């Protein structure tokens, strides 16, 4: 009996864990036009063809124009959470709301910028 109660509780927790992010993700819809005033922090690096940066090391800056919105959202969330590491991106993502991220994802998924 205790095992079935534990199994039921575990199943409910797993269901809640998977349901909450999906429901929340559907609430935030990006607006590409709203992002037009938010992209200045992005274009300094991502808007320059062939750009390389020298901090914290020399590397090629990835092109984000034309990426899938879900990729951009996931990357920004990972930078904000510290799951991806780059000083500039961590700082920028930390300042973004989920709506800002959705707007930027909508803007950049529309093609090269």
N, C-alpha and C positions, 0 to 999 in steps of 0.2 A: 504494500500500500504506500509506504513512504517513497519507494522507488518511483511509483507511478505519479505521485505528487511532484517529486523533483523533476521528473521528465516533463510533466505538464508545465511547470514553472519555467524550465529551461526552454521549452518550445515557445512559450509566450514571450520570453525575453528575446529570443532569436527573431521571432516574427516582428516584434516592436523595433528592434535594432535595424532590420532591413526596411521596414515600412516607413519609419520616420524620415530617413534621408531622401527617399524617393518622393514622398509627399512634399517635403520642404523644397526639393529641387524643382518641382513643378510650379511652386508659388512664384519664383523669381524668373521673370521673363526679361531678356535683354532688349535694350532699345539702342540701335546703332546711332540714331541721331543724338541721343542724350550723351553718347560717348564722345562726340566730337569735341566737347570741352574738357574731356578727361585724358585724351591721348598724348598730351604734351610730355608727360613723364615717360611715355613709351617710345616716341619717335626719335628722341635723342640717341638711342641705340638701335632699336629695331627698324627705324625708318631710313637708315642709311645703307644702301646696297654695298655688300662686301665688307661691312664694318667689323672691325676687331677692337676689342677693349683690352686694356692692360691692367685691370684691377679685378680681382686679386691676382690674376695671371693673364697672359695673353691667350685669348680664345676668340673664335668666330661667334658673333652674336646671331642667334637663330632668327630666321624669317618667321614672323607670326601671321602676316597677312595671308588669308586663304586657309588657315588652319580650321579644324572643326571646333565649334563653340565649346563642346564638352571637353576637348583637350585643353583649351585655354582656361576654362573654369577650373579644371582639375589642377593644372599647373599653378595657377594663382593661389588656389586654396592650399596646395602643398607648400608653396613658399611662405604663405602666411602662418601655417602651422609649424614651420621649421622642418618639414619632411624633405624639402629640397633646399639646398644650401647655395646661396649666392648673396653676398652682403647687400648689393643694390636691390635685387629682386625681393629679398626678405623685407627690406625697409619699405619698398613701394607697396608690396602686397599687404603689409601690416596696416597701411593707411586706407585700404580699400574696404568698402562694405560689400556684402554679397551682391547688392544691386549694381554697384560700380563694376564688379567683376563680370556680371552678366551683360552689362552694357558694352564693356570692352570686348567681350567674347563675340557679341553680335556684330560689333563694328569690324573687328579684324577677320571674322569668318567670311565677310563679304568679298574678300579678294585682296590682292596686293594694295598696299597703302604707301 
